[in-house]
Amino acid sequence: MADTQQDGNGTDPKAERTVARLARRIETFAAAHGGAEAQVAYIGERGSRIVLVGEDGDWGDLVAPGQEIAEQAVARAGVTVHESFDGEFAAKVRTGPYEWSRMAGIQVGGPRNT
């Protein structure tokens, strides 16, 4: 038996609530960062990752339980969606010491992953 149920209109109320919740979080991020752009990437059974980049260069991400839900959420939030995370879109990301130490790790004196 499926774990989702559809209402009389053929929509899944749980999925609709998830889309609405994700869209609100995207809108909140965009409002806090002067606007935002997004990229949606399938990450396997876990779902899809929504990467958000604010106009100020700050970034964050959300995980949706599926590609369709992620796509509906970014559409509802009204942000520009990119097909891939490269070029001008990727260049907007501002990274700080934390990200550099986590990406470089032991190689350049960052914290050890022990």
Secondary structure, 3 states (H helix, E strand, C coil): CCCCCCCCCCCCHHHHHHHHHHHHHHHHHHHHCCCEEEEEEECHHHCEEEEEEECCCCEEEEEECCHHHHHHHHHHHCCEEECCCCHHHHHCCCCCHHHHHHHHHHHHCCCCCC
